[in-house]
Amino acid sequence: MLCERVRQIFGPQAQAQEVEISTQLPPDLPAVRADLNKITWVLTNLVSNALRYVGRGGHIYIRARQFNDQLHLAVCDDGIGIPQEYQSKIFGKFVQIQGQAEPQGAGLGLAICKEIVRAHRGAIWVESAPGAGSTFTFTLPLAD
């Protein structure tokens, strides 16, 4: 499955950073209606961001579950978390959180994720607290 493939992509980087990436997937996940390349990009962007903010010995979980007529995919980490005042802004273009890791890129990754997910008739959001990690969740419609 896609989640396991993404976990393997980041295996060497995670090992070098002493971070564990695991998947938590029920065995009976339904098929979704989605562009595999685009959704792979979303998931790899979220895992890449998590690796940037998780310290040595940290954990990243890629989770999926069905909820009504949607699949919820989530990337959860036990990293530094996101201050509340940034959580409503981070999906905007060129937004970078000041005072955390060294800024990398142009601040477009989450904005692109949002557009890809919306194009698939889904939603994306974050739940986070400083010092308690972050969970980025996005939805995809189930296949007919």
Contact map, one row per residue, 1 for C-alpha under 8 A:
111110000000000000000000000000000000000000000000000000000000000000000000000000000000000000000000000000000000000000000000000000000000000000000000
111111000000000000000000000000000000000100000000000000000000000000000000000000000000000000000000000000000000000000000000000000000000000000000000
111111100000000000000010000000000000000000100000000000000000011000000000000000000000000000000000000000000000000000000000000000000000000000000000
111111110000000000000010000000000000000000000000000000000000000000000000000000000000000000000000000000000000000000000000000000000000000000000000
111111111000000000000000000000000000000000000000000000000000000000000000000000000000000000000000000000000000000000000000000000000000000000000000
011111111100000000000000000000000000000100110000000000000000000000000000000000000000000000000000000000000000000000000000000000000000000000000000
001111111110000000001110000000000000000000000000000000000000010000000000000000000000000000000000000000000000000000000000000000000000000000000000
000111111110000000000000000000000000000000000000000000000000000000000000000000000000000000000000000000000000000000000000000000000000000000000000
000011111111000000000000000000000000000000000000000000000000000000000000000000000000000000000000000000000000000000000000000000000000000000000000
000001111111110000000000000000000000000000000001000000000000000000000000000000000000000000000000000000000000000000000000000000000000000000000000
000000111111111000001000000000000000000000000000000000000000000000000000000000000000000000000000000000000000000000000000000000000000000000000000
000000001111111100000000000000000000000000000000000000000000000000000000000000000000000000000000000000000000000000000000000000000000000000000000
000000000111111110000000000000000000000000000000000000000000000000000000000000000000000000000000000000000000000000000000000000000000000000000000
000000000111111111111000000000000000000000000000001000000000000000000000000000000000000000000000000000000000000000000000000000000000000000000000
000000000011111111110000000000000000000000000000000000000000000000000000000000000000000000000000000000000000000000000000000000000000000000000000
000000000001111111100000000000000000000000000000000000000000000000000000000000000000000000000000000000000000000000000000000000000000000000000000
000000000000111111100000000000000000000000000000000000111000000000000000000000000000000000000000000000000000000000000000000000000000000000000000
000000000000011111110000000000000000000000000000000000011100000000000000000000000000000000000000000000000000000000000000000000000000000000000000
000000000000011111111000000000000000000000000000001001111111000000000000000000000000000000000000000000000000000000000000000000000000000000000000
000000000000011001111100000000000000000000000000000000001111000000000000000000000000000000000000000000000000000000000000000000000000000000000000
000000100010010000111110000000000000000000000000000000000011110000000000000000000000000000000000000000000000000000000000000000000000000000000000
000000100000000000011111000000000000000000000000000000000011110000000000000000000000000000000000000000000000000000000000000000000000000000000000
001100100000000000001111100000000000000000000000000000000000111000000000000000000000000000000000000000000000000000000000000000000000000000000000
000000000000000000000111110000000000000000000000000000000000111100000000000000000000000000000000000000000000000000000000000000000000000000000000
000000000000000000000011111010000000000000000000000000000000001110000000000000000000000000000000000000000000000000000000000000000000000000000000
000000000000000000000001111110000000000000000000000000000000000110000000000000000000000000000000000000000000000000000000000000000000000000000000
000000000000000000000000111110000000000000000000000000000000000000000000000000000000000000000000000000000000000000000000000000000000000000000000
000000000000000000000000011111000000000000000000000000000000000000000000000000000000000000000000000000000000000000000000000000000000000000000000
000000000000000000000000111111100000000000000000000000000000000111000000000000000000000000000000000000000000000000000000000000000000000000000000
000000000000000000000000000111110000000000000000000000000000000001000010000000000000000000000000000000000000000000000000000000000000000000000110
000000000000000000000000000011111000000000000000000000000000000000000000000000000000000000000000000000000000000000000000000000000000000000000110
000000000000000000000000000001111100000000000000000000000000000000000010000000000000000000000000000000000000000000000000000000000000000000011110
000000000000000000000000000000111110000000000000000000000000000000000000000000000000000000000000000000000000000000000001000000000000000000011111
000000000000000000000000000000011111011000000000000000000000000000000000000000000000000000000000000000000000000000000001000000000000000000011000
000000000000000000000000000000001111111000000000000000000000000000000000000000000000000000000000000000000000000000000000000000000000000000000000
000000000000000000000000000000000111111100000000000000000000000000000000000000000000000000000000000000000000000000000000000000000000000000000000
000000000000000000000000000000000011111110000000000000000000000000000000000000000000000000000000000000000000000000000000000000000000000000000000
000000000000000000000000000000000111111111000000000000000000000000000000000000000000000000000000000000000000000000010000000000000000000000000000
000000000000000000000000000000000111111111100000000000000000000000000000000000000000000000000000000000000000000000011000000000000000000000000000
010001000000000000000000000000000001111111110000000000000000000000000000000000000000000000000000000000000000000000000000000000000000000000000000
000000000000000000000000000000000000111111111000000000000000000000000000000000000000000000000000000000000000000010000000000000000000000000000000
000000000000000000000000000000000000011111111100000000000000000000000000000000000000000000000000000000000000000010011000000000000000000000000000
001001000000000000000000000000000000001111111110000000000000000000000000001000000000000000000000000000000000000000000000000000000000000000000000
000001000000000000000000000000000000000111111111000000000000000000000000000000000000000000000000000000000000000000000000000000000000000000000000
000000000000000000000000000000000000000011111111100000000000000000000000000000000000000000000000000000000000110010000000000000000000000000000000
000000000000000000000000000000000000000001111111110000000000000000000000001000000000000000000000000000000000010000000000000000000000000100000000
000000000000000000000000000000000000000000111111111000000001000000000000001000000000000000000000000000000000000000000000000000000000000000000000
000000000100000000000000000000000000000000011111111100000000000000000000000000000000000000000000000000000000000000000000000000000000000000000000
000000000000000000000000000000000000000000001111111110000000000000000000000000000000000000000000000000000000000000000000000000000000000000000000
000000000000000000000000000000000000000000000111111111000001000000000000001110100000000000000000000000000000000000000000000000000000000000000000
000000000000010000100000000000000000000000000011111111000001000000000000000000000000000000000000000000000000000000000000000000000000000000000000
000000000000000000000000000000000000000000000001111111000000000000000000000000000000000000000000000010000000000000000000000000000000000000000000
000000000000000000000000000000000000000000000000111111100000000000000000000000111000000000000000000010000000000000000000000000000000000000000000
000000000000000000100000000000000000000000000000011111110110000000000000000011110000000000000000000000000000000000000000000000000000000000000000
000000000000000010100000000000000000000000000000000011111100000000000000000000100000000000000000000000000000000000000000000000000000000000000000
000000000000000011100000000000000000000000000000000001111100000000000000000000000000000000000000000000000000000000000000000000000000000000000000
000000000000000011110000000000000000000000000000000000111110000000000000000000000000000000000000000000000000000000000000000000000000000000000000
000000000000000001110000000000000000000000000000000001111111000000000000000011100000000000000000000000000000000000000000000000000000000000000000
000000000000000000111100000000000000000000000000000001001111100000000000000011100000000000000000000000000000000000000000000000000000000000000000
000000000000000000111100000000000000000000000010011000000111110000000000001111000000000000000000000000000000000000000000000000000000000000000000
000000000000000000001111000000000000000000000000000000000011111000000000011110000000000000000000000000000000000000000000000000000000000000000000
001000100000000000001111000000000000000000000000000000000001111100000000111100000000000000000000000000000000000000000000000000000000000000000000
001000000000000000000011100000000000000000000000000000000000111110000000111100000000000000000000000000000000000000000000000000000000000000000000
000000000000000000000001110010000000000000000000000000000000011111000011110000000000000000000000000000000000000000000000000000000000000000000000
000000000000000000000000110010000000000000000000000000000000001111100011100000000000000000000000000000000000000000000000000000000000000000000000
000000000000000000000000000011000000000000000000000000000000000111111111000000000000000000000000000000000000000000000000000000000000000000000000
000000000000000000000000000000000000000000000000000000000000000011111111000000000000000000000000000000000000000000000000000000000000000000000000
000000000000000000000000000000000000000000000000000000000000000001111100000000000000000000000000000000000000000000000000000000000000000000000000
000000000000000000000000000000000000000000000000000000000000000001111110000000000000000000000000000000000000000000000000000000000000000000001100
000000000000000000000000000000000000000000000000000000000000000001111111000000000000000000000000000000000000000000000000000000000000000000111100
000000000000000000000000000001010000000000000000000000000000000111101111100000000000000000000000000000000000000000000000000000000000000000111100
000000000000000000000000000000000000000000000000000000000000000111100111110000000000000000000000000000000000000000000000000000000000000011110000
000000000000000000000000000000000000000000000000000000000000011110000011111000000000000000000000000000000000000000000000000000000000000011100000
000000000000000000000000000000000000000000000000000000000000111100000001111100000000000000000000000000000000000000000000000000000000001111000000
000000000000000000000000000000000000000000100110010000000001111000000000111110000000000000000000000000000000000000000000000000000000001110000000
000000000000000000000000000000000000000000000000010000000001111000000000011111000000000000000000000000000000000000000000000000000000111100000000
000000000000000000000000000000000000000000000000010001000111100000000000001111100000000000000000000000000000000000000000000000000000111000000000
000000000000000000000000000000000000000000000000000001000111000000000000000111111000000000000000000000000000000000000000000000000011110000000000
000000000000000000000000000000000000000000000000010011100110000000000000000011111000000000000000000000000000000000000000000000000011110000000000
000000000000000000000000000000000000000000000000000011000000000000000000000001111100000000000000000000000000000000000000000000000111110000000000
000000000000000000000000000000000000000000000000000010000000000000000000000001111110000000000000000000000000000000000000000000011111110000000000
000000000000000000000000000000000000000000000000000000000000000000000000000000011111011000000000000000000000000000000000000000011100110000000000
000000000000000000000000000000000000000000000000000000000000000000000000000000001111111000000000000000000000000000000000000000011100000000000000
000000000000000000000000000000000000000000000000000000000000000000000000000000000111111100000000000000000000000000000000000000011000000000000000
000000000000000000000000000000000000000000000000000000000000000000000000000000000011111110000000000000000000000000000000000000000000000000000000
000000000000000000000000000000000000000000000000000000000000000000000000000000000111111111000000100000000000000000000000000000000000000000000000
000000000000000000000000000000000000000000000000000000000000000000000000000000000111111111000000000000000000000000000000000001110000000000000000
000000000000000000000000000000000000000000000000000000000000000000000000000000000001111111100000000000000000000000000000000000000000000000000000
000000000000000000000000000000000000000000000000000000000000000000000000000000000000111111110010000000000000000000000000000000000000000000000000
000000000000000000000000000000000000000000000000000000000000000000000000000000000000011111111011100000000000011000000000000000000000000000000000
000000000000000000000000000000000000000000000000000000000000000000000000000000000000000111111010000000000000011001000000000000000000000000000000
000000000000000000000000000000000000000000000000000000000000000000000000000000000000000011111110000000000001011000000000000000000000000000000000
000000000000000000000000000000000000000000000000000000000000000000000000000000000000000001111110000000000011011000000000000000000000000000000000
000000000000000000000000000000000000000000000000000000000000000000000000000000000000000000011111000000000111000000000000000000000000000000000000
000000000000000000000000000000000000000000000000000000000000000000000000000000000000000011111111100000000111000000000000000000000000000000000000
000000000000000000000000000000000000000000000000000000000000000000000000000000000000000001000111110000100010000000000000000000000000000000000000
000000000000000000000000000000000000000000000000000000000000000000000000000000000000010001000011111100100000000000000000000000000000000000000000
000000000000000000000000000000000000000000000000000000000000000000000000000000000000000000000001111100100000000000000000000000000000000000000000
000000000000000000000000000000000000000000000000000000000000000000000000000000000000000000000000111111000000000000000000000000000000000000000000
000000000000000000000000000000000000000000000000000000000000000000000000000000000000000000000000111111000000000000000000000000000000000000000000
000000000000000000000000000000000000000000000000000110000000000000000000000000000000000000000000001111100000000000000000000000000000000000000000
000000000000000000000000000000000000000000000000000000000000000000000000000000000000000000000000001111110000000000000000000000000000000000000000
000000000000000000000000000000000000000000000000000000000000000000000000000000000000000000000001110011111000000000000000000000000000000000000000
000000000000000000000000000000000000000000000000000000000000000000000000000000000000000000000000000001111110000000000000000000000000000000000000
000000000000000000000000000000000000000000000000000000000000000000000000000000000000000000000000000000111111000000000000000000000000000000000000
000000000000000000000000000000000000000000000000000000000000000000000000000000000000000000000110000000011111100000000000000000000000000000000000
000000000000000000000000000000000000000000000000000000000000000000000000000000000000000000001111000000011111111000000000000000000000000000000000
000000000000000000000000000000000000000000000000000000000000000000000000000000000000000000011110000000001111111100000000000000000000000000000000
000000000000000000000000000000000000000000001000000000000000000000000000000000000000000000000000000000000111111110000000000000000000000000000000
000000000000000000000000000000000000000000001100000000000000000000000000000000000000000001111000000000000011111111000000000000000000000000000000
000000000000000000000000000000000000000000000000000000000000000000000000000000000000000001111000000000000011111111100000000000000000000000000000
000000000000000000000000000000000000000000000000000000000000000000000000000000000000000000000000000000000001111111110000000000000000000000000000
000000000000000000000000000000000000000011001000000000000000000000000000000000000000000000000000000000000000111111111000000000000000000000000000
000000000000000000000000000000000000000000000000000000000000000000000000000000000000000000100000000000000000011111111100001100000000000000000000
000000000000000000000000000000000000000000000000000000000000000000000000000000000000000000000000000000000000001111111110000000000000000000000000
000000000000000000000000000000000000011001000000000000000000000000000000000000000000000000000000000000000000000111111111000000000000000000000000
000000000000000000000000000000000000001001000000000000000000000000000000000000000000000000000000000000000000000011111111111100000000000001110000
000000000000000000000000000000000000000000000000000000000000000000000000000000000000000000000000000000000000000001111111111000000000000000000000
000000000000000000000000000000000000000000000000000000000000000000000000000000000000000000000000000000000000000000111111110000000000000000000000
000000000000000000000000000000001100000000000000000000000000000000000000000000000000000000000000000000000000000000011111110000000000000000011000
000000000000000000000000000000000000000000000000000000000000000000000000000000000000000000000000000000000000000000001111111000000000000000011000
000000000000000000000000000000000000000000000000000000000000000000000000000000000000000000000000000000000000000000001111111100000000000001111000
000000000000000000000000000000000000000000000000000000000000000000000000000000000000000000000000000000000000000001001100111110000000000001110000
000000000000000000000000000000000000000000000000000000000000000000000000000000000000000000000000000000000000000001001000011111000000000111100000
000000000000000000000000000000000000000000000000000000000000000000000000000000000000000000000000000000000000000000000000001111100000000111000000
000000000000000000000000000000000000000000000000000000000000000000000000000000000000001000000000000000000000000000000000000111110000011110000000
000000000000000000000000000000000000000000000000000000000000000000000000000000000000001000000000000000000000000000000000000011111000011100000000
000000000000000000000000000000000000000000000000000000000000000000000000000000001111001000000000000000000000000000000000000001111101111000000000
000000000000000000000000000000000000000000000000000000000000000000000000000000001111000000000000000000000000000000000000000000111111110000000000
000000000000000000000000000000000000000000000000000000000000000000000000000000011110000000000000000000000000000000000000000000011111100000000000
000000000000000000000000000000000000000000000000000000000000000000000000000001111000000000000000000000000000000000000000000000001111100000000000
000000000000000000000000000000000000000000000000000000000000000000000000000001111000000000000000000000000000000000000000000000011111110000000000
000000000000000000000000000000000000000000000000000000000000000000000000000111111100000000000000000000000000000000000000000000011111111000000000
000000000000000000000000000000000000000000000000000000000000000000000000000111111100000000000000000000000000000000000000000001111001111100000000
000000000000000000000000000000000000000000000000000000000000000000000000011110000000000000000000000000000000000000000000000001110000111110000000
000000000000000000000000000000000000000000000100000000000000000000000000011100000000000000000000000000000000000000000000000111100000011111000000
000000000000000000000000000000000000000000000000000000000000000000000001111000000000000000000000000000000000000000000000000111000000001111100000
000000000000000000000000000000000000000000000000000000000000000000000001110000000000000000000000000000000000000000001000011110000000000111110000
000000000000000000000000000000000000000000000000000000000000000000000111100000000000000000000000000000000000000000001000011100000000000011111000
000000000000000000000000000000011100000000000000000000000000000000000111000000000000000000000000000000000000000000001001111000000000000001111100
000000000000000000000000000000011100000000000000000000000000000000001110000000000000000000000000000000000000000000000001110000000000000000111110
000000000000000000000000000001111000000000000000000000000000000000001110000000000000000000000000000000000000000000000000000000000000000000011111
000000000000000000000000000001111000000000000000000000000000000000000000000000000000000000000000000000000000000000000000000000000000000000001111
000000000000000000000000000000001000000000000000000000000000000000000000000000000000000000000000000000000000000000000000000000000000000000000111
